[in-house]
Amino acid sequence: MYRVAVFGRPRAPWREKWEHAMEDAIAMELTSYDASRREYYLAVPTSIEAFTGFAPPDAP
């Protein structure tokens, strides 16, 4: 499970795939695009948190 965080605080819900979390970051304009490499980069201090346990810590 993955989600976008800024300064360590969650900004989006948990997603099943990393790509979906990156789409959240793009939609929130927390990325930069390098046209020469055709890649998005997360803006500092944005991160994509990963959780590999049985359920996310804040799941109902």
C-alpha positions as CSV (number, residue, x, y, z in Angstrom):
1,M,0.0,0.0,0.0
2,Y,1.3,3.5,-0.8
3,R,0.3,7.1,-0.1
4,V,1.6,10.6,-0.7
5,A,3.1,12.4,2.3
6,V,4.4,15.9,2.7
7,F,6.7,16.7,5.6
8,G,5.8,13.3,6.9
9,R,2.0,14.0,7.0
10,P,-0.4,12.0,4.8
11,R,-1.9,14.0,1.9
12,A,-3.8,11.2,0.1
13,P,-5.5,7.9,1.0
14,W,-3.6,4.5,0.8
15,R,-3.4,3.1,-2.7
16,E,-2.8,-0.5,-3.8
17,K,-0.2,0.4,-6.4
18,W,2.8,2.9,-6.3
19,E,1.7,4.2,-9.7
20,H,-1.7,5.3,-8.2
21,A,0.0,7.1,-5.4
22,M,2.2,8.9,-7.9
23,E,-0.9,9.9,-9.9
24,D,-2.2,11.5,-6.6
25,A,1.1,13.4,-6.3
26,I,0.8,14.6,-9.9
27,A,-2.8,15.7,-9.4
28,M,-1.8,17.7,-6.3
29,E,1.0,19.3,-8.3
30,L,3.7,17.9,-6.0
31,T,5.9,16.8,-8.8
32,S,8.1,18.2,-11.5
33,Y,8.3,16.8,-15.1
34,D,11.6,16.2,-16.9
35,A,10.6,16.3,-20.6
36,S,14.0,15.0,-21.8
37,R,13.7,11.9,-19.6
38,R,9.9,11.7,-19.7
39,E,9.8,11.2,-16.0
40,Y,8.0,12.8,-13.0
41,Y,10.0,13.7,-9.9
42,L,8.6,14.3,-6.4
43,A,9.2,17.8,-5.1
44,V,11.0,18.1,-1.9
45,P,9.7,17.4,0.8
46,T,7.2,15.1,-0.8
47,S,7.5,11.3,-0.4
48,I,5.5,8.2,-1.2
49,E,5.2,6.1,2.0
50,A,5.0,2.3,1.7
51,F,3.2,0.0,4.1
52,T,3.8,-3.7,3.7
53,G,1.9,-5.0,6.8
54,F,-1.5,-6.6,7.0
55,A,-3.4,-3.3,7.1
56,P,-2.5,0.4,6.9
57,P,-2.1,1.9,10.4
58,D,-5.1,4.2,9.9
59,A,-7.4,1.7,8.2
60,P,-10.9,1.3,9.7
